[in-house]
């Protein structure tokens, strides 16, 4: 079968499944998710074996960051299992009355949450996205078509197989969650043209993938291009808090989009607190690229160039700059941020309020690591991705963001004059 015909068949099955799923009970959906979680627990060894097959197929030139994104460990499988159970525990977002009112003519109007329909998710490397995205779309009443990266093909197919078994146990169509069964990139193009079947596309991956999808898609997108996240260390900072938060924000996992890539320091910290944090980073094997003030701290600091302020390293590398005050920090963020996540570390509550109100990013934090920008950490169970746009969804995309609404109008024979 050619790719266009294959996509047509997948799309038709997704539409039919979405119609069934849109009226499925919360109990049915939770049964499927909990069954998948139990199966994933029982088949942990098989999942690790599938992941090993993917790892063994990598070229020797594959970066450490890419290997880390692809790798499944028993702990990461446990996180997927927990994510499935957490999503099952969340309230069903479908069928809620969001607002209701009555008009003078007696018409009763309700705004009610409904699924989006069919969601296409195109992603790279991370096999856990298969479970997270599949479960979130499913719990919110949407059929989903998943297209994972070729490097995580065997891991993702095994996860999808487990979820299909869970769907069968709940008496729901396995086509509620479909995996594109080929690694050929031509199928990405076919997905992006399938506006007859797919209602929204969620891309998760590198810059080149996001740019391609943005340029080619006929379908609306929830997307972010880069994760150029900032942590600003204000003059009122508690240094012991800041040292822990900065190391976590940069080095907990360097290959994630919520990782801090630029640290800004108030000038008043130049001779005391700033050197402590810079040395912490360097001593923990993080390459520091700094302006002239940062370079004075340690001979190991590499001079920063203009491109560093606009780079998502996804590696143990950070750019650092000294600023005169909070206004210069916010100006820098406005110029260089990808509008993903920014944080201020400060004990001055007025400074925190100013930062939180004026910085225009999807997530803005005070006194916390940027790596908390995550659907699971936000209590959403998991996330399908991060949206940095302004329409419909922004920040971590969880169950609520995967619904829309319709108006239900009830009359008693009224006619319009």
N, C-alpha and C positions, 0 to 999 in steps of 0.2 A: 504494500500500500504506500502511495506517495504521502509526503508530509502534510500536504493540504487536506487530503482525504482523512488522514489519521486525526488531524486536529478537528475536523468537522465531526467525526465520530465521538471524540472525547467531549467536545462542546455540547453535542446533543445529549449525551448521557449526563453531563453535569446539569443541564437545564432541567431534565426530568427529575434528577435527584434533588435539586434545589426545591422543586415544587413539593416533593414529599417532605423534605426536611423542614420547610418553612412552617409546617403545622405539626411537627413532631413534638411530643411532650418533653418537659424538662427531665422526667424520669428516664425516658428512652435515651436521651442524649447523655445523661450521666452514667447510665448503664454501659453505654459504648465506651466512654472514656475510662471508667474504672476497670472494665474488662481489659482494655488495652494496657492500662498500667500494670495489672496483674500479669498479663502475658509478657510484658517487657521485663518484669522482674524474673519470670521463669526462664526467659530466653536471653538473659544477659550475656551468656557465653557466646551464643550465636551472633548477637549484635557486635560483640568485640571481634569475632572472627571476620564478619563482614567489613568492619572498619579496618582491620588489619589488611584485608585485600586491597582497600583503597589506599592505605598508607604505603603498601608495597609497590603500588603502581606509580607512585610519585617519582619524578625525576630527581637525580642527585642535586640539582640546582634549586630545588624548591626551598623557599625561605623558611626560617624557623617560625616566623609569624604565621605563614600559611599552614605549616604542619600543625601548629597549635590550634588553629581554627578548625582543622579537619579532625583532629584526634578525639576519639571517644575513650574515656576511662570509666572504670566502675563508678566513680564519684559523679561523673558527668551524666552517665546513664541514670543514676539515682536522682539527679536533678531533673532529668526529663520525666521520670516517673512521678516525682513530686509535682512537677508542673501540670501533668495530666490530672492528678488528684486535686490540686488547687483549683484548676479550671472547673472541674466537676463540682467543687464546693461553692463556686460563685453563683449568685442569682442569675437565672436566665434573663438576658437583656431584651428578649422579644416579647411583645404584647403588653408592654407597660403603657399606661395612659400618662403621657408627658404633660398634657394640659387639657382642660375641658372648660367649656363655657356655653351659655345659652344666649341666643340672639333675641331681640325684642319681638321678632315674628314667630318665636317658638322653636326655631331650629336649634338642635343640640349638636355641638361640634366637639369632637375629641381628636387630639393628635396622639397617635399610637406608634410605638417603635416597631419596626419591621426589619427583616434581614436585607442586606444589599442585593443578594441574589447569588451570583457566581463570582468568586474572587480568584484571580490568577496570581500566584506568587512565584517570582523568578529570583533565585538566590544562588550564592556561591559558597562552596566549602563547608559551611557549618551544618552537619547532619542533624543537630538538635532542632534546627528550624523546621524540619519536616514534621516533627512531633508538635512543636509549639504552634506553628502556623496552621497545621491541620486541625489541631484541637480547638484553637481560638475561632477559626472560621466555622467549624462544625458547631460549637456550642452557641455561637451567635446566629445559627440557622442558615448559614451560607454553605453551598457546595464550594469546593476548592480544587483548583488544578495547580499542582506543584511542579515546578521545573527546577530541580537542584543542579548543582555544578557537576561536571563530569568527574571531578576528583573525589566526590562523595557519593557516587552513584550507588555502589553496593550497600553502603550504610543506609542511605535514604530509602532504597527499595525494601530493605529489611524492616525498617521502621514503618513504612507504608503497609507492608504485608501484615504486621502486627495490628495496626489500626483497622485494617479491613476485617480482620477476624473479630475485633471488638464491635464493629458495625453490624456484622452478621449476628452476633450474639444478641444485640439489641433489636434485631429485626428491621434494620434500616439498610438502604441500598449501599453497597460498597462504593458506588460511584459518587457518594458524598465527598470522598477524599480520593482524588486521582493523582497518580504520579506519571509525568511524561516518561514513557518507557524507552527513551533513547538519549544518548549524549550529544547527538548532532545539533549544532547551534542553529541549524535551519529551522528547528522547531520553535525557537525563541521568536523568530520572525513571524511564524504562523500564529503563535499565541497573540502577538501584538496586533495582528489583523483581525482577530476573532471577536470583533465587537458585537457580532450577532449573538454571541453566547456569554462572553465575559463582561461583567459590569465594572470592575475596577482591577487594576494591576498594582501589586505591591512588589517593587524591586528591592532586593537586599544584596549588595555586593560592592565591588570596587568602582572607581570613578568611570572607567571605560564602559562597564556594563550599564551603569545608570545613564550615562550620556547616550548610549545606543538606544536604550528603552525610551528615554525622553524624546529623542529625535524620530523614532519610528512608530511609536504607539498611536493607535487610533482610539485607545481606551484611556479614560481618566486614571491618574496615578496618585498613590500615596508614596512619597519618596523623600529621600535626602541624598545629597550628592557627596558631601564630606562631613567628617566629624571633627572639625577644628574647634576643640573645646578649650576654654580658658579657665584658669584659677588665678584670682587676684588676691594678693596678700596685702591687706590694709594696715595702716600704721597702728591701729588699735588691737592688732591680732594677739591672741594667746599663743605664744610660740610653741608650747608643748602640743597643743591641739593641732596647730598648723603643720608641724613636722610630720605628724602621723597622717594627717589628711592629704598632704601633698604627695608623700610617698605612695599612698594608696591610689590617689587619683591618677598618678603617672604609671606606677609599676605593678599594680595588682594584676592586670592583664593588659599588655601593651598593644594587642592586636584588635581591640574592640573600639567601636565608634564613640563610646562615651569616655574614652581615655583622654586626660588632659594633655594637650600638645604645646600649649604656651602658658608660662607662668609670669605674671606681672607683679612687681614689688614696688611698694611706696618708697620714695626717696629716703624718708626718715628711718628706714630699716637698713640702710646701706652698710652701716658699720657694726651692727650687732646681729639682728635676726636673719637678715638675708644670707650672710655667709654660712650660718648654721644649716639652712635649708639647702643651699647649693652644695655644700659638702656632703650632706645626707644623700643627695641624688648621685653625686660622683662616687661616693663610697659604696653605693649600691649598684654600681656598674651602669649607670645611666649617662649617656653622652649629653653634655650640656652645651648648647650653642647660645652665646649671650652677646648683648651689646657691650659697649666699652666699660660700663660700670660693673657688669657681671664678670667680665674678663679679669678684673682686678682681684677678684676673690680667690682665684686658683688658676695656676698655670695650665691645668687640664681643660679649662673652658675653651671651646672653639669659637672664633668670631662668627657671629650670626650674619647672614646676608638677607637682603630684602625677601627672597623667596621663602625663607624659614617661617616668616609670620603667616604664610598662606599654605603651609604644608601639613598634611595629616601623615605623620611618620609611621604609625602602626608598628612601632619598634621602641626599644629603650633609648629614645632620643627626645630631648625637650628643648624648646627655645625659650629664653628668659630675657626679660626687659625690665628696666627700672622706669617708673613713671613718677611724675611730680605729685599727683593726687588722684582721687577717685574719678574726677572728670576726664583726666587724660587716659586713665584705664578704660573707662567706658567708651571714649573716642576710639581707642585702639581696637576694642572688641567690635565696635560698629563697623570699622573698616575691614577687619580680617576674619571675623567669625563666620562660620557656616550656619549660624542660628540653630545649633543643636543644643548644647548645654554649657552654661557658664556658672562659675561659683565665686563668691566672695568669702574670705576668711577675715572676720572682724568681730570685736566685742562691742563696737559702737553700733547701737541699734538703729540710729538715724542713718548711718552709712549703709547698713544692710538694707533698710527700707528703700533708700535712694537707688541702690543697685537693683534690687528686685523689681522696682517699678519702671526703671528706665532702660534696662537692658532688654533688647527685643530678640529673644531666643525662645525656642520651644520650651526649654526647661531652664529655670534660673534658681540657683541655690544659695543659701547662706550657711557657712560653717559645716559643710558636708562634702564628701568626695563626689566628683562628677560621675564616678562609676556607679552611683546609685540611680542614674538615669536608666531605668530598666523596668519593663512591665511587671516582672515578678516582684521586684523591690518596691514598686508602687502599689502592690496589693492587687494587681490585675491577673494574677496567676501566671501569666507569661506575656509575651508580646509578639506581634507579627512583624514589627519593625518600628522605626522611629520616623515620624513625619516632621519635616522642618518647614513645610509650607504653611499657609494660613487658612486654607479652605477645608472644611469638614472635620479633619483630624489634625492634631498637632501634638508632638511629643510621642511617648510610647503609645502604640496602637493596640488596645485591648478589646474586650468584648463590646463595650459601649460604642467605641469608634467604628466598629464593623456593622453597625446598624444605621438605618435611616428611619424615616417615619412616613406615615400616610394619615390623611384626615378621614375620619368617619363622621358622616353627617346624617342625623336622624330627624326626619320631619313627620308631619301628620297631615299630609295633603297640601302643604303650602305651595303656592305658585308665585312667581316673581312678577311684580307689576311692571 
